[in-house]
Amino acid sequence: MMKNLVEIADPHFIVDLMYAGTTHNITGRPVYAEIGMGNHAYVHQDLWQALQKLVPYLDKTGRRLKIYEACRPVTAHERLFAAVPRDGFFIPDAGSSPHCRAAAVDVALVGADGVELLYPTPVDAYNPYYAAEVQSGRLDGFFEYLKKAALNCEDKTIPETAVRNRDELRALMEGVGLVPVPRLHEWWHYELPDGRTDKYPLIDF
């Protein structure tokens, strides 16, 4: 393990990696279990310092931040892109992914009642129907649905509560110095501003 990596193990955060021990994800594969990583969320210490700035807010509101994705080893990224082989979801080149540099997280807020807040889509736009379509090689429907996950999506079918929660999460994460994915197409993704640079080395376990 690289010396600058921190494993998230703090009660303010729920670690539930969507590609760990479950097939309930777009690829239908427990990719992290396949490579022997399991449900362990690692981030660069710079990202961890930013996430810790959320603790006062989480204490005040009784909420927690659910971590669906953190460090993604290059080997895992290659397997994921092979499962959804189209740019616009997973980046074709692992070297361009801040996840592969432990500089990004995919997250959602969980309320004091333990229930995840409502958002325009689930994290990673996971939907059993579209997951089955993707796994059968039919990607068009999923990528159309993915449009609802954009931070600037104004689709009138999205509940107002979901839009407010999306925008609140963005303000919260940007307030601790993180930024959304440049194309703004994933409401759940936040990264270090320089997280795509060689300041953060690529990681492969």
C-alpha positions in Angstrom: 0.0 0.0 0.0 1.3 3.4 -0.9 2.3 5.6 2.1 0.1 8.5 1.0 -3.1 6.4 0.9 -5.6 6.5 3.8 -8.4 3.9 4.3 -11.7 5.5 5.1 -12.7 4.0 8.5 -14.6 6.8 10.3 -18.3 6.6 11.5 -19.1 9.8 9.7 -18.7 7.9 6.4 -20.4 4.7 5.2 -18.2 2.6 2.9 -20.3 0.7 0.4 -18.3 0.3 -2.8 -20.6 -0.5 -5.7 -18.0 -2.7 -7.4 -16.9 -4.6 -4.3 -18.8 -7.7 -3.3 -22.0 -7.2 -5.2 -23.3 -7.6 -8.8 -25.8 -4.8 -8.3 -24.0 -2.4 -10.5 -23.9 -1.5 -14.2 -21.3 -4.1 -15.1 -22.9 -6.9 -13.1 -19.5 -7.9 -11.7 -17.9 -7.6 -8.2 -14.7 -6.3 -9.8 -13.0 -5.4 -6.5 -13.6 -8.9 -5.2 -12.2 -10.3 -8.4 -8.9 -8.5 -7.8 -8.8 -9.2 -4.1 -9.5 -5.7 -2.9 -13.0 -6.0 -1.5 -15.0 -3.3 0.3 -12.1 -1.0 1.2 -12.1 2.7 0.3 -8.7 4.3 0.0 -8.1 7.9 -0.8 -5.0 10.1 -1.1 -4.3 11.9 2.2 -5.0 15.2 0.5 -8.5 14.0 -0.4 -9.0 12.7 3.1 -8.1 16.0 4.6 -10.8 17.6 2.4 -13.4 15.0 3.4 -12.7 15.6 7.1 -13.8 19.2 6.7 -17.3 17.7 6.2 -17.4 16.4 9.7 -18.9 19.5 11.4 -21.7 19.6 8.9 -22.3 15.9 9.3 -22.3 16.2 13.1 -24.7 19.1 13.0 -27.2 17.5 10.7 -26.9 13.9 11.8 -26.2 12.9 8.3 -23.4 10.6 6.9 -21.6 10.5 3.6 -21.9 7.2 1.8 -18.8 6.3 -0.2 -19.6 4.3 -3.3 -16.3 4.6 -5.0 -12.8 5.9 -4.1 -9.4 4.6 -5.2 -9.9 2.4 -8.3 -6.8 0.4 -9.2 -5.8 0.4 -12.9 -6.5 -3.3 -13.2 -10.1 -2.7 -11.9 -10.6 0.3 -14.2 -9.6 -1.8 -17.3 -12.1 -4.4 -16.4 -14.8 -1.9 -15.8 -14.2 -0.1 -19.1 -14.3 -3.5 -20.9 -17.8 -4.0 -19.5 -19.0 -0.6 -20.6 -16.7 0.1 -23.6 -17.9 3.6 -24.5 -16.4 6.9 -23.5 -18.7 9.0 -21.4 -19.0 6.7 -18.4 -15.7 5.1 -17.6 -12.7 6.9 -19.2 -11.0 4.7 -21.8 -7.5 5.6 -20.5 -7.1 4.7 -16.8 -4.3 7.3 -16.6 -6.9 10.0 -17.1 -9.1 8.9 -14.2 -8.6 10.6 -10.9 -10.1 7.4 -9.3 -7.0 5.6 -10.4 -4.9 8.2 -8.6 -7.0 8.0 -5.3 -8.0 11.6 -5.9 -11.8 11.2 -6.4 -14.8 9.8 -4.6 -18.4 9.0 -5.7 -20.8 9.9 -2.9 -24.3 10.5 -1.6 -25.7 11.9 1.6 -27.6 9.6 4.0 -30.1 11.3 6.3 -30.3 11.0 10.1 -32.9 8.3 9.6 -30.4 6.2 7.8 -32.1 6.6 4.4 -30.1 7.9 1.4 -31.4 11.3 0.2 -33.3 11.4 -3.0 -31.2 12.3 -6.1 -32.1 12.6 -9.8 -30.7 9.1 -10.4 -29.0 6.5 -8.2 -25.2 6.7 -8.0 -23.6 5.5 -11.2 -27.2 5.8 -12.7 -27.6 2.2 -11.6 -30.9 0.7 -12.6 -31.5 -3.0 -13.0 -33.2 -2.7 -16.4 -30.4 -0.6 -17.9 -27.7 -2.7 -16.2 -29.2 -5.8 -18.0 -29.2 -3.8 -21.2 -25.5 -2.8 -20.8 -24.5 -6.3 -19.9 -26.2 -7.5 -23.1 -24.2 -5.0 -25.1 -27.0 -2.5 -25.6 -25.7 0.8 -24.4 -27.9 3.5 -26.0 -30.7 3.4 -23.5 -28.4 3.6 -20.5 -26.5 6.6 -22.0 -29.8 8.4 -22.6 -30.9 7.7 -19.0 -27.4 8.9 -17.8 -28.3 12.4 -19.0 -30.5 12.8 -15.9 -27.4 12.5 -13.8 -25.9 15.7 -15.2 -25.4 18.5 -12.6 -27.0 20.9 -15.0 -29.9 18.7 -16.1 -33.2 20.5 -16.0 -35.4 17.5 -16.9 -38.9 18.4 -15.5 -39.6 14.8 -14.6 -36.9 15.0 -11.9 -38.5 15.7 -8.5 -37.6 19.1 -7.0 -36.4 17.5 -3.8 -33.9 15.5 -5.9 -32.6 18.6 -7.6 -32.2 20.4 -4.2 -30.3 17.5 -2.8 -28.1 17.3 -5.9 -27.3 21.0 -5.6 -26.8 20.9 -1.9 -24.3 18.1 -2.3 -22.4 20.1 -4.9 -22.2 23.2 -2.7 -21.1 21.0 0.2 -18.3 19.3 -1.7 -17.1 22.4 -3.5 -17.1 24.1 -0.1 -14.3 21.8 1.1 -12.3 22.3 -2.0 -13.4 19.5 -4.3 -14.7 19.8 -7.9 -17.2 17.8 -10.0 -16.2 15.8 -13.0 -15.4 18.4 -15.8 -18.2 17.3 -18.1 -20.7 17.8 -15.2 -22.4 14.5 -16.2 -22.2 12.7 -12.8 -23.8 14.4 -9.8 -22.1 12.0 -7.4 -18.4 12.5 -8.5 -16.0 14.9 -6.7 -12.3 15.1 -7.0 -9.2 17.1 -6.1 -8.8 20.1 -8.5 -5.4 18.7 -9.6 -6.4 15.1 -9.2 -5.8 14.2 -12.8 -2.2 15.2 -12.8 1.0 13.3 -12.0 1.0 15.0 -8.6 -1.0 11.9 -7.7 0.6 8.7 -9.1 -1.4 6.0 -10.7 -2.2 3.1 -8.4 -2.5 -0.6 -9.0 -2.6 -3.1 -6.2 
